[in-house]
Amino acid sequence: MIEHPSYHALAAVLTEHSTRLKKGDHVLIEAYDIPPLFVVALMRAVRKCGAIPFVNLHSGRIAREVALGVTKEEASMILSLDLARMKKMQAYIGIRGSTNIAEMADVPEENMSLMAETLKPLSNYRVNKTRWVVLRWPTPSMAQQAQQSTEAFEEFFFRVCTLDYARMYPGMKALKALMDQTNRVVITGPGIDLRFSIKGIGSVMCGGEFNIPDGEVFSAPIKHSVEGHITFNTPTIYRGICFEKIFLKFSRGKIIEATSSDTQALKKILDTDEGARYIGEFALGFNPHILHPMRDILFDEKIAGSFHFTPGQAYEVADNKNKSAIHWDMVAIQRKDYGGGEIFFDDVLIRKDGLFVPRALRALNPDYLLKKKTIS
């Protein structure tokens, strides 16, 4: 097997930029169905930083088998063992490949809910207590989802994932400052009429630290403030099921009506627990390389000109106190080629048809982020 020329570049982004590894750090690498040579490259990059790699290899087929027969006792034991290990880590790198995106589609919903609810403390600790980053791995199935050849998709993947994220920081800082002082948000467009408040929640910049690829700033609505409705124009896969044209209607923050291409499955997920019908995240996406849905949320939530609205768990760093076993990013694209739309902060137009309007935020528009650097 010949090592891909971009392996070292991507490993350097993950260890030096995303997780900012330091000498003596314990780093858990969780690899799901990816080439062993990239795990080797990543281990070497970790050691180059003076940190110590610990590796856990996963298989989608085996994960399905575990979920098919899981019991409460078994899930609790998995939590006990994995949480004890996670508490010894300062950083976490998760690389998730898949030969079949629907591998878990025939696992009973009650089993998936049992796993999600029982293992929630593990993901909470990883998200809130370690320096972490997760990314997908390019596979033929992902290329098929993106309607590209395998070779073309791999070239796209490594170009996106090794982006110079430093170019995003001036615009992200301006957007964060604006969101931190914003009270009322209004979003309009085809099938969208949403109103909510983000006052006092705060916001978080994402420029390659948590996800690769990246490019978003997120906050959360005050839990009971969401009113209106939205039809998402981006398909989404959750728990192995593909949903299209999800429609949600809100009253006092709660989802009171929900339909989709699979309404029954959608409602089952939204009935997982009380928090599943409230929104835990609101984010604006602006990665200039990602323009169209791939049915992969780590890519789709970063689409240039998009926003995502997330039923379920809020992040502690932008916390509206909503708790849930689910966290389901649903994406709406507002560029002209997807029907357009507008976003207002306190009655000021912030983004129109997917492009930021205020001068300080234009640095997040694709024409700026893709502009070649000039030598002064």
C-alpha positions as CSV (number, residue, x, y, z in Angstrom):
1,M,0.0,0.0,0.0
2,I,1.4,3.4,-1.0
3,E,1.0,6.3,1.4
4,H,-1.0,9.2,0.2
5,P,1.1,12.4,-0.3
6,S,-1.3,14.4,1.9
7,Y,-1.2,12.1,4.9
8,H,1.5,14.1,6.7
9,A,0.0,17.4,5.9
10,L,-3.4,16.3,7.4
11,A,-1.7,14.7,10.4
12,A,0.1,18.0,11.1
13,V,-3.2,20.0,10.9
14,L,-4.8,17.6,13.4
15,T,-1.9,17.6,15.9
16,E,-0.5,21.1,15.7
17,H,-3.5,23.2,14.8
18,S,-6.6,21.3,15.9
19,T,-5.6,19.7,19.2
20,R,-2.5,21.9,19.9
21,L,-0.6,19.0,21.4
22,K,2.0,19.6,24.0
23,K,4.9,17.5,25.4
24,G,3.5,14.8,27.7
25,D,-0.1,15.0,26.5
26,H,-2.0,11.7,26.4
27,V,-3.9,11.5,23.0
28,L,-6.6,9.0,22.3
29,I,-6.8,8.2,18.5
30,E,-10.1,6.4,17.6
31,A,-10.0,5.2,14.0
32,Y,-13.1,3.8,12.3
33,D,-12.4,1.7,9.1
34,I,-9.5,3.9,7.9
35,P,-6.2,2.9,6.2
36,P,-3.6,1.8,8.8
37,L,-1.0,3.9,7.1
38,F,-2.8,7.1,8.1
39,V,-3.0,5.9,11.7
40,V,0.8,5.4,11.6
41,A,1.3,8.9,10.1
42,L,-0.9,10.3,12.8
43,M,0.9,8.4,15.6
44,R,4.2,9.8,14.3
45,A,2.8,13.3,14.2
46,V,1.7,13.0,17.8
47,R,5.1,11.8,18.9
48,K,6.8,14.6,17.0
49,C,4.9,17.0,19.3
50,G,6.2,15.2,22.3
51,A,2.8,13.7,23.1
52,I,1.9,10.0,23.7
53,P,-0.6,8.3,21.3
54,F,-3.1,5.7,22.4
55,V,-5.0,3.9,19.6
56,N,-8.4,2.3,19.5
57,L,-9.5,0.7,16.2
58,H,-13.1,0.3,15.3
59,S,-15.2,-1.5,12.6
60,G,-18.6,-0.5,11.4
61,R,-19.7,-4.1,11.0
62,I,-18.6,-4.9,14.6
63,A,-20.2,-1.8,16.0
64,R,-23.5,-2.9,14.3
65,E,-23.3,-6.3,15.9
66,V,-22.6,-4.7,19.3
67,A,-25.7,-2.5,18.9
68,L,-27.9,-5.3,17.7
69,G,-27.6,-7.3,21.0
70,V,-26.7,-4.5,23.4
71,T,-28.1,-4.7,27.0
72,K,-28.2,-2.0,29.6
73,E,-25.6,-3.9,31.6
74,E,-23.3,-4.2,28.6
75,A,-23.7,-0.5,27.7
76,S,-23.0,0.5,31.3
77,M,-19.8,-1.6,31.3
78,I,-18.7,0.0,28.0
79,L,-19.3,3.4,29.6
80,S,-17.3,2.5,32.7
81,L,-14.3,1.3,30.8
82,D,-14.2,3.9,28.1
83,L,-14.9,6.8,30.5
84,A,-12.0,5.7,32.8
85,R,-9.7,5.8,29.8
86,M,-11.0,9.1,28.5
87,K,-10.3,10.7,31.9
88,K,-6.6,10.0,31.4
89,M,-6.5,11.8,28.1
90,Q,-5.8,15.5,27.4
91,A,-6.7,15.3,23.7
92,Y,-8.8,13.2,21.4
93,I,-8.6,12.6,17.6
94,G,-11.5,10.7,16.0
95,I,-11.2,9.6,12.3
96,R,-14.4,8.1,11.1
97,G,-14.5,6.1,7.9
98,S,-17.4,4.0,6.6
99,T,-17.8,1.5,3.8
100,N,-21.6,1.7,4.3
101,I,-23.3,4.9,5.6
102,A,-26.4,2.9,6.3
103,E,-24.7,0.2,8.4
104,M,-26.8,0.9,11.4
105,A,-30.1,1.3,9.6
106,D,-31.6,-2.0,10.7
107,V,-30.6,-1.7,14.4
108,P,-33.8,-1.3,16.4
109,E,-34.4,2.3,17.5
110,E,-34.6,1.3,21.1
111,N,-31.1,-0.1,20.9
112,M,-29.7,3.0,19.4
113,S,-31.4,5.1,22.0
114,L,-30.1,2.9,24.8
115,M,-26.5,3.3,23.5
116,A,-26.9,7.1,23.0
117,E,-28.4,7.7,26.5
118,T,-26.0,5.4,28.4
119,L,-22.9,6.6,26.7
120,K,-23.8,10.3,26.8
121,P,-21.4,11.0,29.8
122,L,-18.5,9.7,27.7
123,S,-19.2,12.1,24.8
124,N,-19.9,14.9,27.3
125,Y,-16.5,14.4,29.0
126,R,-14.7,14.2,25.6
127,V,-16.3,17.4,24.3
128,N,-16.0,19.5,27.5
129,K,-12.8,18.2,29.1
130,T,-10.4,17.4,26.3
131,R,-8.9,19.2,23.3
132,W,-10.7,17.3,20.5
133,V,-11.2,17.0,16.8
134,V,-13.2,14.6,14.7
135,L,-13.2,14.1,10.9
136,R,-14.6,11.8,8.3
137,W,-12.3,9.7,6.1
138,P,-12.8,9.7,2.3
139,T,-14.3,6.4,1.1
140,P,-15.9,5.3,-2.2
141,S,-19.3,5.5,-0.5
142,M,-18.7,9.1,0.4
143,A,-17.6,9.8,-3.1
144,Q,-20.8,8.2,-4.3
145,Q,-22.8,10.4,-1.9
146,A,-21.0,13.5,-3.3
147,Q,-21.6,12.2,-6.9
148,Q,-17.9,12.3,-7.6
149,S,-15.3,9.7,-8.7
150,T,-13.3,8.3,-5.9
151,E,-10.1,10.0,-7.1
152,A,-11.8,13.4,-7.5
153,F,-13.4,13.1,-4.1
154,E,-10.1,12.3,-2.4
155,E,-8.5,15.4,-4.0
156,F,-11.4,17.5,-2.8
157,F,-11.2,16.0,0.7
158,F,-7.5,16.7,1.2
159,R,-7.8,20.2,-0.3
160,V,-10.7,21.0,2.1
161,C,-9.2,19.4,5.2
162,T,-5.8,21.1,4.8
163,L,-7.3,24.6,4.2
164,D,-5.4,27.5,5.7
165,Y,-7.9,28.1,8.5
166,A,-6.0,31.1,9.8
167,R,-7.6,33.1,6.9
168,M,-10.9,32.7,8.6
169,Y,-10.0,34.2,12.0
170,P,-10.5,38.0,11.3
171,G,-14.0,37.4,10.0
172,M,-14.8,34.8,12.7
173,K,-13.7,37.2,15.4
174,A,-16.0,39.9,14.0
175,L,-18.9,37.5,13.7
176,K,-18.3,36.2,17.3
177,A,-18.3,39.7,18.7
178,L,-21.5,40.5,16.9
179,M,-23.3,37.3,18.0
180,D,-22.1,37.8,21.6
181,Q,-24.0,41.1,21.7
182,T,-27.0,40.1,19.7
183,N,-30.5,39.6,21.3
184,R,-33.0,38.8,18.5
185,V,-32.4,36.7,15.5
186,V,-34.8,36.5,12.5
187,I,-34.3,34.1,9.6
188,T,-36.5,34.2,6.5
189,G,-36.5,32.4,3.2
190,P,-38.4,29.8,1.2
191,G,-40.1,27.7,3.8
192,I,-38.4,29.5,6.6
193,D,-39.8,32.0,9.2
194,L,-37.8,31.7,12.4
195,R,-37.5,34.1,15.4
196,F,-35.5,33.5,18.6
197,S,-33.1,35.1,21.0
198,I,-29.4,34.3,21.7
199,K,-29.0,37.0,24.3
200,G,-26.3,36.1,26.9
201,I,-25.6,32.7,25.4
202,G,-22.3,33.6,23.8
203,S,-20.7,32.1,20.7
204,V,-17.8,29.9,19.7
205,M,-15.5,30.2,16.7
206,C,-14.7,26.9,14.8
207,G,-11.7,27.3,12.6
208,G,-10.3,23.7,12.5
209,E,-10.1,23.1,16.3
210,F,-13.1,20.7,16.7
211,N,-14.0,19.5,13.3
212,I,-12.1,19.0,10.1
213,P,-13.3,20.3,7.7
214,D,-14.4,23.4,9.6
215,G,-15.8,26.9,9.2
216,E,-18.6,28.0,11.5
217,V,-19.5,30.1,14.5
218,F,-22.1,28.7,16.8
219,S,-24.3,29.8,19.6
220,A,-27.7,28.5,20.9
221,P,-31.1,30.0,21.2
222,I,-32.6,30.7,24.6
223,K,-34.4,27.5,25.1
224,H,-38.0,28.7,25.1
225,S,-37.6,31.6,22.7
226,V,-37.9,29.8,19.3
227,E,-41.0,30.6,17.3
228,G,-42.0,29.9,13.7
229,H,-41.2,27.1,11.3
230,I,-38.5,25.8,9.0
231,T,-38.2,23.4,6.0
232,F,-34.6,22.2,5.6
233,N,-33.5,22.0,2.0
234,T,-30.5,19.7,2.8
235,P,-30.9,15.9,3.3
236,T,-29.6,14.5,6.5
237,I,-28.6,11.0,7.7
238,Y,-29.1,10.3,11.3
239,R,-28.8,6.8,12.9
240,G,-28.4,5.3,9.4
241,I,-31.6,6.7,8.1
242,C,-31.7,9.4,5.3
243,F,-34.3,12.2,5.9
244,E,-35.3,14.8,3.3
245,K,-37.4,17.9,3.5
246,I,-37.6,18.0,7.3
247,F,-40.2,20.5,8.4
248,L,-40.3,21.7,12.0
249,K,-42.8,24.0,13.7
250,F,-42.0,25.7,17.0
251,S,-44.0,27.2,19.9
252,R,-42.2,28.5,23.0
253,G,-39.1,26.8,21.8
254,K,-40.6,23.3,21.5
255,I,-41.0,21.4,18.3
256,I,-44.8,20.9,18.1
257,E,-45.0,19.6,14.6
258,A,-42.5,17.6,12.5
259,T,-42.7,15.9,9.1
260,S,-40.2,14.6,6.6
261,S,-39.6,11.9,4.0
262,D,-39.8,9.4,7.0
263,T,-42.0,11.2,9.5
264,Q,-42.5,8.1,11.7
265,A,-38.7,7.7,12.2
266,L,-38.3,11.4,12.7
267,K,-40.8,11.6,15.5
268,K,-39.3,8.6,17.2
269,I,-36.0,10.3,17.4
270,L,-37.6,13.6,18.5
271,D,-39.3,11.6,21.3
272,T,-36.0,10.2,22.6
273,D,-36.3,12.5,25.6
274,E,-37.7,15.9,26.6
275,G,-34.7,17.8,25.3
276,A,-34.9,16.3,21.9
277,R,-37.7,18.7,20.9
278,Y,-35.8,21.8,21.9
279,I,-32.9,23.4,20.0
280,G,-29.4,23.1,21.4
281,E,-27.3,24.9,18.7
282,F,-27.6,27.6,16.1
283,A,-24.6,28.1,13.7
284,L,-23.6,29.9,10.5
285,G,-21.4,27.9,8.1
286,F,-18.9,29.4,5.6
287,N,-16.3,26.9,4.3
288,P,-15.7,28.2,0.8
289,H,-14.8,24.8,-0.6
290,I,-18.0,23.1,0.5
291,L,-20.9,24.2,-1.6
292,H,-23.3,21.2,-1.9
293,P,-24.8,18.6,0.4
294,M,-22.9,15.3,0.7
295,R,-25.2,13.6,3.3
296,D,-22.3,13.9,5.7
297,I,-22.9,16.3,8.5
298,L,-19.3,17.2,9.2
299,F,-19.2,18.6,5.7
300,D,-22.8,19.7,5.2
301,E,-22.9,21.9,8.4
302,K,-20.0,23.9,7.0
303,I,-21.5,24.6,3.6
304,A,-20.8,28.2,2.5
305,G,-24.0,30.2,2.9
306,S,-25.7,27.8,5.2
307,F,-26.9,27.7,8.8
308,H,-27.8,24.8,11.0
309,F,-30.4,24.4,13.7
310,T,-29.9,21.5,16.1
311,P,-32.5,19.6,18.0
312,G,-31.0,18.2,21.2
313,Q,-28.0,18.7,23.5
314,A,-26.4,22.1,23.8
315,Y,-22.6,22.5,24.2
316,E,-21.4,23.7,27.6
317,V,-19.4,26.5,25.9
318,A,-22.6,28.0,24.5
319,D,-25.1,26.6,26.8
320,N,-28.9,27.2,26.9
321,K,-29.2,24.4,29.5
322,N,-31.0,22.0,27.1
323,K,-30.1,18.4,27.8
324,S,-30.7,15.4,25.5
325,A,-29.2,12.1,24.3
326,I,-29.4,13.4,20.7
327,H,-27.6,16.3,18.9
328,W,-28.9,16.4,15.3
329,D,-27.5,19.2,13.1
330,M,-30.1,20.0,10.4
331,V,-28.9,22.3,7.6
332,A,-30.5,25.0,5.5
333,I,-28.6,26.5,2.5
334,Q,-29.5,30.1,1.7
335,R,-27.4,30.9,-1.3
336,K,-29.3,32.1,-4.5
337,D,-28.8,28.7,-6.1
338,Y,-30.8,27.2,-3.2
339,G,-33.6,29.7,-3.1
340,G,-31.9,32.5,-1.1
341,G,-32.9,33.9,2.3
342,E,-32.0,36.5,4.9
343,I,-30.6,36.6,8.4
344,F,-31.1,39.6,10.7
345,F,-29.5,40.3,14.1
346,D,-31.5,42.9,16.0
347,D,-33.2,44.0,12.8
348,V,-29.9,44.5,11.0
349,L,-29.4,42.5,7.8
350,I,-26.3,40.2,8.4
351,R,-26.5,37.8,5.5
352,K,-28.4,37.9,2.3
353,D,-28.6,34.9,-0.1
354,G,-25.7,33.3,1.7
355,L,-23.3,36.3,1.6
356,F,-22.4,38.4,4.6
357,V,-23.4,42.0,4.3
358,P,-21.5,44.0,7.0
359,R,-18.0,45.1,6.0
360,A,-16.3,43.3,8.9
361,L,-18.0,40.0,8.0
362,R,-17.3,40.0,4.3
363,A,-13.9,38.3,5.1
364,L,-16.0,35.1,5.6
365,N,-17.4,35.2,2.0
366,P,-16.0,32.7,-0.5
367,D,-14.4,35.4,-2.7
368,Y,-12.2,36.5,0.2
369,L,-11.4,33.2,1.7
370,L,-10.3,31.7,-1.7
371,K,-8.4,34.8,-2.8
372,K,-4.7,34.1,-3.3
373,K,-2.3,35.7,-0.9
374,T,-0.2,38.5,-2.3
375,I,3.4,39.1,-1.3
376,S,3.9,42.6,0.2
